């Protein structure tokens, strides 16, 4: 059985690719595959795939789509200071649940992400 890892990045986060053919490019996370530690970033890591024709109206052929990239190869973007690591700040307890509120923060400037 594969171990499911915790991710500090979430869907809809803006990230920058730090290694590979798309190094330096930025995009939004569309999907996260936790068991394989991979993420799909919008418009990046594009690959060509042969698609079979499924019906009369459907066109087969070669299509381009985003391939998953390893989560260690992306870095979250802080609006203030750019690519950064993520920290976690535990705040006061929530009035409804009584549990402390965890907030993701930028390690460079301390601003909430």
The first five atom37 places (N, CA, C, CB, O) and aatype in JSON, in Angstrom:
{
  "aatype": [20, 20, 20, 20, 20, 20, 20, 20, 20, 20, 20, 20, 20, 20, 20, 20, 20, 20, 20, 20, 20, 20, 20, 20, 20, 20, 20, 20, 20, 20, 20, 20, 20, 20, 20, 20, 20, 20, 20, 20, 20, 20, 20, 20, 20, 20, 20, 20, 20, 20, 20, 20, 20, 20, 20, 20, 20, 20, 20, 20, 20, 20, 20, 20, 20, 20, 20, 20, 20, 20, 20, 20, 20, 20, 20, 20, 20, 20, 20, 20, 20, 20, 20, 20, 20, 20, 20, 20, 20, 20, 20, 20, 20, 20, 20, 20, 20, 20, 20, 20, 20, 20, 20, 20, 20, 20, 20, 20, 20, 20, 20, 20, 20],
  "atom_mask": [
    [1, 1, 1, 1, 1],
    [1, 1, 1, 1, 1],
    [1, 1, 1, 1, 1],
    [1, 1, 1, 1, 1],
    [1, 1, 1, 1, 1],
    [1, 1, 1, 1, 1],
    [1, 1, 1, 1, 1],
    [1, 1, 1, 1, 1],
    [1, 1, 1, 1, 1],
    [1, 1, 1, 1, 1],
    [1, 1, 1, 1, 1],
    [1, 1, 1, 1, 1],
    [1, 1, 1, 1, 1],
    [1, 1, 1, 1, 1],
    [1, 1, 1, 1, 1],
    [1, 1, 1, 1, 1],
    [1, 1, 1, 1, 1],
    [1, 1, 1, 1, 1],
    [1, 1, 1, 1, 1],
    [1, 1, 1, 1, 1],
    [1, 1, 1, 1, 1],
    [1, 1, 1, 1, 1],
    [1, 1, 1, 1, 1],
    [1, 1, 1, 1, 1],
    [1, 1, 1, 1, 1],
    [1, 1, 1, 1, 1],
    [1, 1, 1, 1, 1],
    [1, 1, 1, 1, 1],
    [1, 1, 1, 1, 1],
    [1, 1, 1, 1, 1],
    [1, 1, 1, 1, 1],
    [1, 1, 1, 1, 1],
    [1, 1, 1, 1, 1],
    [1, 1, 1, 1, 1],
    [1, 1, 1, 1, 1],
    [1, 1, 1, 1, 1],
    [1, 1, 1, 1, 1],
    [1, 1, 1, 1, 1],
    [1, 1, 1, 1, 1],
    [1, 1, 1, 1, 1],
    [1, 1, 1, 1, 1],
    [1, 1, 1, 1, 1],
    [1, 1, 1, 1, 1],
    [1, 1, 1, 1, 1],
    [1, 1, 1, 1, 1],
    [1, 1, 1, 1, 1],
    [1, 1, 1, 1, 1],
    [1, 1, 1, 1, 1],
    [1, 1, 1, 1, 1],
    [1, 1, 1, 1, 1],
    [1, 1, 1, 1, 1],
    [1, 1, 1, 1, 1],
    [1, 1, 1, 1, 1],
    [1, 1, 1, 1, 1],
    [1, 1, 1, 1, 1],
    [1, 1, 1, 1, 1],
    [1, 1, 1, 1, 1],
    [1, 1, 1, 1, 1],
    [1, 1, 1, 1, 1],
    [1, 1, 1, 1, 1],
    [1, 1, 1, 1, 1],
    [1, 1, 1, 1, 1],
    [1, 1, 1, 1, 1],
    [1, 1, 1, 1, 1],
    [1, 1, 1, 1, 1],
    [1, 1, 1, 1, 1],
    [1, 1, 1, 1, 1],
    [1, 1, 1, 1, 1],
    [1, 1, 1, 1, 1],
    [1, 1, 1, 1, 1],
    [1, 1, 1, 1, 1],
    [1, 1, 1, 1, 1],
    [1, 1, 1, 1, 1],
    [1, 1, 1, 1, 1],
    [1, 1, 1, 1, 1],
    [1, 1, 1, 1, 1],
    [1, 1, 1, 1, 1],
    [1, 1, 1, 1, 1],
    [1, 1, 1, 1, 1],
    [1, 1, 1, 1, 1],
    [1, 1, 1, 1, 1],
    [1, 1, 1, 1, 1],
    [1, 1, 1, 1, 1],
    [1, 1, 1, 1, 1],
    [1, 1, 1, 1, 1],
    [1, 1, 1, 1, 1],
    [1, 1, 1, 1, 1],
    [1, 1, 1, 1, 1],
    [1, 1, 1, 1, 1],
    [1, 1, 1, 1, 1],
    [1, 1, 1, 1, 1],
    [1, 1, 1, 1, 1],
    [1, 1, 1, 1, 1],
    [1, 1, 1, 1, 1],
    [1, 1, 1, 1, 1],
    [1, 1, 1, 1, 1],
    [1, 1, 1, 1, 1],
    [1, 1, 1, 1, 1],
    [1, 1, 1, 1, 1],
    [1, 1, 1, 1, 1],
    [1, 1, 1, 1, 1],
    [1, 1, 1, 1, 1],
    [1, 1, 1, 1, 1],
    [1, 1, 1, 1, 1],
    [1, 1, 1, 1, 1],
    [1, 1, 1, 1, 1],
    [1, 1, 1, 1, 1],
    [1, 1, 1, 1, 1],
    [1, 1, 1, 1, 1],
    [1, 1, 1, 1, 1],
    [1, 1, 1, 1, 1],
    [1, 1, 1, 1, 1],
    [1, 1, 1, 1, 1]
  ],
  "atom_positions": [
    [[0.83, -1.18, 0.0], [0.0, 0.0, 0.0], [0.88, 1.24, 0.0], [-0.95, 0.0, 1.21], [1.85, 1.32, 0.75]],
    [[0.54, 2.22, -0.85], [1.34, 3.43, -0.93], [0.97, 4.4, 0.19], [1.17, 4.1, -2.28], [-0.19, 4.5, 0.6]],
    [[1.98, 5.11, 0.65], [1.77, 6.06, 1.72], [1.29, 7.39, 1.13], [3.07, 6.25, 2.55], [1.9, 7.9, 0.19]],
    [[0.23, 7.94, 1.67], [-0.3, 9.22, 1.2], [0.34, 10.34, 2.01], [-1.86, 9.27, 1.31], [0.25, 10.37, 3.24]],
    [[0.99, 11.25, 1.3], [1.72, 12.33, 1.95], [0.86, 13.58, 2.11], [2.97, 12.67, 1.16], [-0.09, 13.79, 1.36]],
    [[1.21, 14.39, 3.09], [0.54, 15.67, 3.27], [1.2, 16.7, 2.35], [0.59, 16.13, 4.77], [2.42, 16.7, 2.17]],
    [[0.39, 17.55, 1.77], [0.9, 18.59, 0.89], [0.71, 19.95, 1.53], [0.21, 18.53, -0.48], [-0.3, 20.19, 2.18]],
    [[1.69, 20.82, 1.35], [1.53, 22.19, 1.83], [0.89, 23.06, 0.76], [2.89, 22.76, 2.25], [0.35, 24.12, 1.06]],
    [[0.94, 22.6, -0.48], [0.29, 23.33, -1.56], [-1.1, 22.77, -1.78], [1.12, 23.27, -2.87], [-1.36, 21.59, -1.51]],
    [[-2.0, 23.62, -2.27], [-3.38, 23.23, -2.49], [-3.8, 23.54, -3.91], [-4.3, 23.92, -1.49], [-3.1, 24.24, -4.64]],
    [[-4.96, 23.02, -4.3], [-5.55, 23.32, -5.59], [-5.8, 24.83, -5.68], [-6.88, 22.52, -5.79], [-6.14, 25.46, -4.69]],
    [[-5.62, 25.38, -6.87], [-5.81, 26.81, -7.16], [-4.65, 27.7, -6.68], [-7.09, 27.29, -6.51], [-4.69, 28.92, -6.88]],
    [[-3.61, 27.13, -6.06], [-2.43, 27.92, -5.68], [-1.64, 28.26, -6.93], [-1.53, 27.14, -4.67], [-1.6, 27.47, -7.88]],
    [[-1.01, 29.43, -6.94], [-0.11, 29.8, -8.03], [1.28, 29.33, -7.66], [-0.14, 31.34, -8.31], [1.79, 29.63, -6.58]],
    [[1.91, 28.57, -8.58], [3.23, 28.01, -8.3], [4.19, 28.31, -9.44], [3.13, 26.5, -8.08], [3.79, 28.68, -10.54]],
    [[5.48, 28.14, -9.15], [6.52, 28.31, -10.15], [7.28, 26.99, -10.26], [7.49, 29.49, -9.79], [7.56, 26.35, -9.24]],
    [[7.61, 26.58, -11.49], [8.38, 25.36, -11.71], [9.84, 25.69, -11.43], [8.19, 24.81, -13.18], [10.36, 26.68, -11.94]],
    [[10.52, 24.87, -10.62], [11.91, 25.17, -10.26], [12.93, 24.28, -10.95], [12.07, 25.05, -8.77], [14.13, 24.56, -10.88]],
    [[12.49, 23.2, -11.62], [13.41, 22.36, -12.39], [12.71, 21.84, -13.64], [13.93, 21.18, -11.54], [11.48, 21.87, -13.73]],
    [[13.49, 21.36, -14.59], [12.93, 20.75, -15.79], [12.8, 21.68, -16.96], [11.62, 20.17, -15.48], [13.32, 22.79, -16.95]],
    [[12.09, 21.22, -17.99], [11.99, 21.97, -19.24], [11.21, 23.27, -19.11], [11.34, 21.11, -20.3], [11.41, 24.19, -19.89]],
    [[10.31, 23.36, -18.12], [9.51, 24.57, -17.91], [10.01, 25.42, -16.74], [8.05, 24.19, -17.68], [9.24, 26.17, -16.15]],
    [[11.29, 25.3, -16.4], [11.86, 26.01, -15.26], [11.61, 27.52, -15.36], [13.37, 25.73, -15.16], [11.86, 28.13, -16.4]],
    [[11.12, 28.11, -14.26], [10.87, 29.54, -14.22], [9.47, 29.96, -14.6], [11.83, 30.23, -15.1], [9.07, 31.1, -14.35]],
    [[8.69, 29.06, -15.22], [7.33, 29.39, -15.64], [6.37, 29.26, -14.47], [6.88, 28.48, -16.82], [6.6, 28.47, -13.54]],
    [[5.29, 30.04, -14.53], [4.31, 30.04, -13.44], [2.95, 29.59, -13.95], [4.19, 31.43, -12.81], [2.61, 29.78, -15.12]],
    [[2.18, 28.98, -13.06], [0.84, 28.52, -13.42], [0.04, 28.18, -12.17], [0.92, 27.31, -14.35], [0.56, 28.23, -11.05]],
    [[-1.21, 27.82, -12.38], [-2.13, 27.5, -11.3], [-2.27, 25.98, -11.19], [-3.53, 28.16, -11.53], [-2.3, 25.28, -12.2]],
    [[-2.36, 25.47, -9.98], [-2.52, 24.03, -9.78], [-3.96, 23.63, -10.09], [-2.14, 23.62, -8.32], [-4.91, 24.2, -9.55]],
    [[-4.11, 22.65, -10.98], [-5.43, 22.18, -11.38], [-5.83, 20.92, -10.6], [-5.46, 21.89, -12.88], [-7.0, 20.76, -10.24]],
    [[-4.88, 20.03, -10.35], [-5.18, 18.76, -9.73], [-3.98, 18.28, -8.91], [-5.56, 17.72, -10.79], [-2.84, 18.56, -9.26]],
    [[-4.26, 17.56, -7.82], [-3.21, 17.01, -6.97], [-3.4, 15.5, -6.87], [-3.22, 17.68, -5.56], [-4.5, 15.02, -6.56]],
    [[-2.32, 14.74, -7.13], [-2.33, 13.28, -6.98], [-1.49, 12.94, -5.75], [-1.76, 12.56, -8.27], [-0.28, 12.79, -5.85]],
    [[-2.14, 12.83, -4.6], [-1.42, 12.61, -3.34], [-0.64, 11.3, -3.26], [-2.38, 12.64, -2.22], [0.5, 11.32, -2.8]],
    [[-1.19, 10.15, -3.7], [-0.42, 8.91, -3.58], [0.89, 8.92, -4.37], [-1.26, 7.76, -4.04], [1.86, 8.26, -3.98]],
    [[0.93, 9.67, -5.47], [2.13, 9.69, -6.31], [2.96, 10.97, -6.12], [1.74, 9.56, -7.76], [3.96, 11.15, -6.82]],
    [[2.56, 11.85, -5.19], [3.26, 13.11, -4.93], [3.38, 13.99, -6.17], [4.65, 12.83, -4.37], [4.43, 14.6, -6.4]],
    [[2.33, 14.05, -6.97], [2.39, 14.82, -8.2], [1.26, 15.84, -8.29], [2.33, 13.89, -9.4], [0.2, 15.68, -7.67]],
    [[1.51, 16.91, -9.06], [0.51, 17.96, -9.29], [0.43, 18.27, -10.77], [0.85, 19.25, -8.47], [1.41, 18.1, -11.5]],
    [[-0.74, 18.72, -11.22], [-0.92, 19.17, -12.6], [-1.02, 20.68, -12.56], [-2.19, 18.51, -13.28], [-1.87, 21.24, -11.87]],
    [[-0.13, 21.35, -13.32], [-0.1, 22.81, -13.35], [-0.65, 23.27, -14.7], [1.36, 23.35, -13.12], [-0.28, 22.75, -15.75]],
    [[-1.54, 24.25, -14.65], [-2.24, 24.74, -15.84], [-1.25, 25.3, -16.88], [-3.25, 25.83, -15.45], [-0.48, 26.22, -16.59]],
    [[-1.29, 24.72, -18.08], [-0.5, 25.21, -19.2], [0.98, 24.84, -19.16], [-0.61, 26.66, -19.27], [1.74, 25.3, -20.02]],
    [[1.41, 24.04, -18.2], [2.82, 23.67, -18.1], [3.01, 22.16, -18.18], [3.42, 24.2, -16.79], [2.08, 21.4, -17.93]],
    [[4.24, 21.74, -18.53], [4.59, 20.34, -18.7], [3.66, 19.68, -19.73], [4.52, 19.58, -17.35], [3.11, 18.6, -19.5]],
    [[3.51, 20.36, -20.87], [2.62, 19.88, -21.93], [3.24, 18.69, -22.66], [2.3, 21.0, -22.93], [4.43, 18.7, -22.98]],
    [[2.41, 17.67, -22.92], [2.84, 16.49, -23.67], [1.83, 16.22, -24.78], [3.0, 15.25, -22.74], [0.66, 16.59, -24.68]],
    [[2.29, 15.56, -25.83], [1.4, 15.19, -26.92], [0.93, 13.76, -26.68], [2.12, 15.32, -28.31], [1.71, 12.89, -26.28]],
    [[-0.37, 13.51, -26.93], [-0.94, 12.2, -26.7], [-1.84, 11.85, -27.88], [-1.72, 12.16, -25.36], [-2.61, 12.68, -28.35]],
    [[-1.73, 10.61, -28.33], [-2.6, 10.14, -29.41], [-3.94, 9.76, -28.82], [-1.96, 8.94, -30.17], [-4.01, 8.93, -27.91]],
    [[-5.01, 10.37, -29.34], [-6.35, 10.11, -28.82], [-7.15, 9.37, -29.9], [-7.07, 11.44, -28.41], [-7.18, 9.76, -31.06]],
    [[-7.79, 8.29, -29.47], [-8.58, 7.47, -30.38], [-9.95, 8.1, -30.63], [-8.75, 6.04, -29.83], [-10.52, 8.73, -29.74]],
    [[-10.45, 7.94, -31.82], [-11.78, 8.45, -32.17], [-12.83, 7.6, -31.47], [-12.0, 8.45, -33.71], [-12.84, 6.38, -31.64]],
    [[-13.73, 8.21, -30.71], [-14.73, 7.48, -29.93], [-16.11, 7.44, -30.61], [-14.87, 8.11, -28.55], [-16.87, 6.49, -30.4]],
    [[-16.42, 8.46, -31.42], [-17.73, 8.49, -32.1], [-17.57, 9.18, -33.45], [-18.8, 9.23, -31.22], [-16.47, 9.61, -33.8]],
    [[-18.66, 9.3, -34.19], [-18.62, 9.94, -35.51], [-18.25, 11.42, -35.4], [-19.97, 9.79, -36.22], [-17.48, 11.94, -36.21]],
    [[-18.8, 12.09, -34.37], [-18.55, 13.53, -34.22], [-17.17, 13.8, -33.59], [-19.64, 14.16, -33.37], [-16.56, 14.83, -33.87]],
    [[-16.71, 12.89, -32.76], [-15.45, 13.06, -32.04], [-14.28, 12.97, -33.01], [-15.31, 12.02, -30.92], [-14.24, 12.07, -33.86]],
    [[-13.35, 13.89, -32.88], [-12.17, 13.84, -33.73], [-11.03, 13.19, -32.97], [-11.77, 15.26, -34.2], [-10.71, 13.59, -31.85]],
    [[-10.43, 12.21, -33.56], [-9.26, 11.59, -32.98], [-8.04, 12.39, -33.36], [-9.12, 10.12, -33.44], [-8.16, 13.48, -33.92]],
    [[-6.86, 11.87, -33.07], [-5.63, 12.54, -33.47], [-4.73, 12.83, -32.29], [-5.95, 13.81, -34.19], [-4.91, 12.3, -31.2]],
    [[-3.75, 13.69, -32.54], [-2.77, 14.01, -31.51], [-3.21, 15.27, -30.78], [-1.34, 14.2, -32.12], [-3.43, 16.31, -31.4]],
    [[-3.35, 15.16, -29.45], [-3.76, 16.32, -28.64], [-2.65, 16.66, -27.66], [-5.09, 16.02, -27.88], [-1.8, 15.83, -27.35]],
    [[-2.66, 17.9, -27.17], [-1.7, 18.33, -26.15], [-2.42, 18.49, -24.83], [-0.99, 19.65, -26.55], [-3.5, 19.1, -24.77]],
    [[-1.84, 17.96, -23.76], [-2.44, 18.12, -22.44], [-1.35, 18.23, -21.39], [-3.38, 16.95, -22.13], [-0.19, 17.88, -21.62]],
    [[-1.75, 18.73, -20.21], [-0.81, 18.91, -19.11], [-0.52, 17.56, -18.46], [-1.35, 19.91, -18.06], [-1.45, 16.81, -18.14]],
    [[0.75, 17.26, -18.25], [1.14, 16.02, -17.57], [1.47, 16.36, -16.12], [2.36, 15.34, -18.28], [1.87, 17.49, -15.83]],
    [[1.3, 15.4, -15.2], [1.65, 15.65, -13.8], [3.15, 15.88, -13.63], [1.2, 14.49, -12.92], [3.96, 15.3, -14.35]],
    [[3.51, 16.72, -12.68], [4.9, 17.01, -12.35], [5.07, 16.74, -10.86], [5.3, 18.49, -12.73], [4.13, 16.93, -10.09]],
    [[6.25, 16.3, -10.45], [6.46, 15.97, -9.04], [6.32, 17.23, -8.19], [7.85, 15.32, -8.82], [6.77, 18.31, -8.58]],
    [[5.7, 17.08, -7.03], [5.4, 18.21, -6.15], [6.67, 18.91, -5.65], [4.59, 17.74, -4.95], [6.63, 20.1, -5.33]],
    [[7.79, 18.19, -5.59], [9.04, 18.81, -5.14], [9.62, 19.76, -6.17], [10.06, 17.74, -4.8], [10.52, 20.54, -5.86]],
    [[9.12, 19.71, -7.4], [9.62, 20.57, -8.47], [8.82, 21.86, -8.64], [9.61, 19.81, -9.77], [9.05, 22.61, -9.58]],
    [[7.88, 22.12, -7.74], [7.13, 23.36, -7.79], [7.29, 24.12, -6.47], [5.63, 23.09, -8.08], [7.49, 23.52, -5.41]],
    [[7.21, 25.45, -6.56], [7.34, 26.3, -5.38], [6.21, 27.32, -5.39], [8.75, 27.01, -5.34], [5.94, 27.94, -6.43]],
    [[5.56, 27.51, -4.26], [4.42, 28.42, -4.19], [4.89, 29.87, -4.35], [3.67, 28.23, -2.85], [6.01, 30.21, -3.99]],
    [[4.01, 30.71, -4.89], [4.31, 32.12, -5.12], [3.61, 32.97, -4.07], [3.88, 32.55, -6.54], [2.4, 32.87, -3.88]],
    [[4.39, 33.8, -3.38], [3.84, 34.79, -2.45], [3.58, 36.06, -3.27], [4.81, 35.07, -1.22], [4.42, 36.44, -4.09]],
    [[2.45, 36.7, -3.06], [2.12, 37.91, -3.82], [3.1, 39.05, -3.55], [0.71, 38.37, -3.48], [3.3, 39.92, -4.4]],
    [[3.71, 39.04, -2.37], [4.61, 40.11, -1.96], [6.06, 39.88, -2.4], [4.55, 40.28, -0.45], [6.72, 40.78, -2.92]],
    [[6.55, 38.64, -2.18], [8.0, 38.42, -2.38], [8.36, 37.33, -3.39], [8.62, 38.09, -1.08], [9.54, 37.01, -3.51]],
    [[7.41, 36.76, -4.12], [7.72, 35.78, -5.16], [7.78, 34.34, -4.65], [9.03, 36.13, -5.8], [7.11, 34.01, -3.67]],
    [[8.59, 33.48, -5.31], [8.65, 32.07, -4.9], [9.19, 31.92, -3.48], [9.52, 31.28, -5.88], [10.19, 32.54, -3.12]],
    [[8.53, 31.1, -2.69], [8.92, 30.96, -1.29], [8.54, 29.59, -0.75], [8.28, 32.05, -0.45], [7.82, 28.83, -1.4]],
    [[9.02, 29.29, 0.43], [8.6, 28.09, 1.14], [7.39, 28.45, 1.98], [9.76, 27.51, 2.02], [7.09, 29.62, 2.2]],
    [[6.68, 27.41, 2.46], [5.46, 27.63, 3.23], [5.7, 27.26, 4.68], [4.29, 26.82, 2.65], [6.29, 26.22, 4.99]],
    [[5.24, 28.12, 5.57], [5.25, 27.83, 6.99], [3.83, 27.7, 7.48], [6.01, 28.92, 7.78], [2.89, 27.87, 6.71]],
    [[3.66, 27.4, 8.75], [2.34, 27.24, 9.32], [2.28, 27.97, 10.65], [1.98, 25.74, 9.5], [3.17, 27.83, 11.49]],
    [[1.24, 28.76, 10.83], [1.06, 29.53, 12.06], [-0.24, 29.07, 12.71], [1.05, 31.08, 11.78], [-1.29, 29.03, 12.06]],
    [[-0.18, 28.73, 13.98], [-1.38, 28.28, 14.69], [-1.92, 29.46, 15.48], [-1.07, 27.07, 15.62], [-1.25, 30.01, 16.35]],
    [[-3.16, 29.83, 15.17], [-3.8, 30.98, 15.81], [-4.74, 30.59, 16.93], [-4.54, 31.78, 14.79], [-4.7, 29.46, 17.43]],
    [[-5.58, 31.53, 17.3], [-6.55, 31.31, 18.38], [-7.59, 30.27, 17.97], [-7.25, 32.64, 18.76], [-7.77, 29.99, 16.79]],
    [[-8.26, 29.7, 18.95], [-9.26, 28.66, 18.7], [-10.48, 29.24, 17.98], [-9.69, 28.01, 20.02], [-10.88, 30.38, 18.23]],
    [[-11.05, 28.45, 17.11], [-12.26, 28.82, 16.37], [-13.45, 28.79, 17.33], [-12.49, 27.86, 15.16], [-13.55, 27.9, 18.17]],
    [[-14.35, 29.78, 17.19], [-15.49, 29.87, 18.11], [-16.49, 28.73, 17.92], [-16.2, 31.2, 17.91], [-17.12, 28.3, 18.89]],
    [[-16.65, 28.23, 16.7], [-17.62, 27.16, 16.43], [-17.09, 25.78, 16.84], [-17.99, 27.15, 14.94], [-17.76, 25.05, 17.57]],
    [[-15.89, 25.43, 16.37], [-15.38, 24.09, 16.61], [-14.51, 23.98, 17.87], [-14.59, 23.63, 15.43], [-14.4, 22.9, 18.45]],
    [[-13.89, 25.08, 18.27], [-13.01, 25.05, 19.44], [-11.6, 24.6, 19.13], [-13.59, 24.16, 20.48], [-10.77, 24.52, 20.02]],
    [[-11.33, 24.3, 17.83], [-10.0, 23.87, 17.42], [-9.16, 25.08, 17.02], [-10.08, 22.86, 16.25], [-9.71, 26.06, 16.51]],
    [[-7.84, 25.04, 17.24], [-6.99, 26.16, 16.81], [-6.96, 26.26, 15.29], [-5.56, 25.99, 17.37], [-6.99, 25.24, 14.59]],
    [[-6.88, 27.49, 14.77], [-6.9, 27.74, 13.34], [-5.47, 27.74, 12.8], [-7.62, 29.08, 13.02], [-4.62, 28.48, 13.29]],
    [[-5.22, 26.89, 11.78], [-3.9, 26.84, 11.15], [-3.92, 27.72, 9.91], [-3.51, 25.38, 10.78], [-4.83, 27.63, 9.09]],
    [[-2.92, 28.58, 9.77], [-2.81, 29.47, 8.62], [-1.48, 29.23, 7.92], [-2.95, 30.95, 9.05], [-0.44, 29.14, 8.58]],
    [[-1.51, 29.13, 6.59], [-0.26, 28.99, 5.83], [0.37, 30.37, 5.68], [-0.51, 28.34, 4.43], [-0.31, 31.33, 5.33]],
    [[1.67, 30.47, 5.96], [2.35, 31.76, 5.86], [3.59, 31.64, 4.98], [2.72, 32.29, 7.26], [4.14, 30.55, 4.81]],
    [[4.02, 32.77, 4.44], [5.24, 32.88, 3.66], [6.44, 32.86, 4.61], [5.24, 34.16, 2.78], [6.44, 33.58, 5.61]],
    [[7.45, 32.06, 4.32], [8.62, 31.97, 5.19], [9.51, 33.21, 5.08], [9.42, 30.71, 4.84], [10.28, 33.5, 6.0]],
    [[9.42, 33.95, 3.95], [10.26, 35.15, 3.77], [9.69, 36.36, 4.49], [10.4, 35.47, 2.28], [10.38, 37.01, 5.28]],
    [[8.4, 36.67, 4.22], [7.82, 37.91, 4.75], [6.81, 37.7, 5.88], [7.17, 38.67, 3.65], [6.45, 38.65, 6.56]],
    [[6.35, 36.46, 6.08], [5.41, 36.17, 7.15], [3.95, 36.45, 6.82], [5.78, 36.93, 8.34], [3.09, 36.32, 7.68]],
    [[3.67, 36.85, 5.57], [2.3, 37.17, 5.18], [1.5, 35.88, 4.93], [2.29, 38.07, 3.9], [2.05, 34.88, 4.47]],
    [[0.21, 35.92, 5.23], [-0.67, 34.76, 5.02], [-0.82, 34.48, 3.53], [-2.06, 34.99, 5.67], [-0.94, 35.41, 2.73]],
    [[-0.83, 33.2, 3.16], [-0.97, 32.83, 1.75], [-2.41, 32.47, 1.43], [-0.04, 31.64, 1.4], [-2.72, 32.13, 0.29]]
  ]
}
